[in-house]
Amino acid sequence: MAKNKKTKIEQFVIDKIKEVRTQKGYSQDDIALFLETTRGFIGQVESPNHSSKYNLNHINKLAVELNCSPKDFLPDFPFQEEV
């Protein structure tokens, strides 16, 4: 079984962005356009088998495009990462 290459908080943010994007009817192509990147990058971000992830600038830009707060993509409480 492949080990997830993302931390719990990284995966939370990715899942939350994917949830909001699908609720609002946006595709991976739309998100790639907003972030001025490729659909392939968005696919890698959404895949647990790749280490690609969103950075703070991505999160801010997506909040603008999706008409929400960057806080909407973050958990209410911190995650305890296993060492």
Secondary structure as UniProt FT lines:
FT   HELIX           8..23
FT   TURN            24..25
FT   HELIX           28..35
FT   HELIX           39..46
FT   TURN            48..49
FT   HELIX           56..65
FT   TURN            66..67
FT   HELIX           70..73
//
